[in-house]
Amino acid sequence: MKLASGQIVEVLRAAGESSRLRILALLAREELAVLELCRVLDQSQPRVSRHLKLLAEAGLVERFPDGAWVFYRLAGSGRPRAMIDQVLLHLDPQDAVLARDQGRLDVVQGERAAAAQSYFAEHATHWDEIRSLYVSDSAVEDVILCASGERRIRRLVDLGSGTGRMLTLLGPRAAQSLGLDLSQQMLNIARRNTSEAGLANVELRHGDVLDTRLPDATADLVVVHQVLHYLGDPAAAVREAGRLVAPDGRLIIVDFAPHAHEFLREQHQHRRLGFSDEEMARWLTEAGLPHRALADLPPDKPDGLTVKIWAAARLPLEQRIAA
């Protein structure tokens, strides 16, 4: 699809200003909150918000509120995005201003990662207890078992394995299991838990769910259990998880429906306050997994959180998981 001359002028006008071009270069790395962009650019919130409004009107970025925060990311597709991708390819990474921005973003990301690591280390020993505050583990795990199918699992990959609960749940059906996590404390607990469960063919590895360095299309089942809401770029994690799924395999994602519990961001390092079905459907389609099923598990208490379970595959599966 071609753009009309007026649309091209609008795109070029939106991108053709130094601060807005800097914003596009930053969002090419990951989605960012407005206040994070203010910090990196060293500009006021009203000024940055005006730039973002122009970029959004030109179709170059997408705005999405998340609780009390507002995030922005590059537009997912379309001709305006294709034009901007070409512009960004020609940017000199050694440019002093862009290099300074990237350095400041590295600091922001580093502080975010350090806070998360500190939190996980502090809470590792009672992590499952924290998770149980939202909905009963047994209800969630019954749906996960249903979504995983009935056949033998040749290779199971658990991304962000935490205490290893998904490995102990699904591992008995798997010929090989691999769990990745960035927290050594979590990995130590997972090793103990999988050993106590009598699982022999389990490998636990320090690794990044955004860059697993695992081979393409080799996992019958990939699980991402209560991980995405901690990440700066959850869409990238879904793409990476989808890359690992074998042609006849499945991906199961467990996380929260959108909510407004800001204390989880402030006290428990949650970056995103849940995910909508529309958002997840787009990410799964982009990951090459168009066939989806889902289940909603309402909270056990009035002020609790709804847990969502999305299952996806390249081959058709049930349109809804029996919950």
Secondary structure, 3 states (H helix, E strand, C coil): CCCCHHHHHHHHHHHCCHHHHHHHHHHCCCCEEHHHHHHHHCCCHHHHHHHHHHHHHCCCEEEEEECCEEEEEECCCCHHHHHHHHHHHCCCCCCHHHHHHHHHHHHHHHHHHHHHHHHHHHHHHHHHHHHCCCCCHHHHHHHHHHHCCCCCEEEEEEECCCCCHHHHHHHHHEEEEEEEECCHHHHHHHHHHHHHCCCCCEEEEECECCECCCCCCCEEEEEEECCHHHCCCHHHHHHHHHHHEEEEEEEEEEEECCCCCHHHHHHHCCCCCCCCHHHHHHHHHHCCCCEEEEEEECCCCCCCCCEEEEEEECCCCCCCCCC
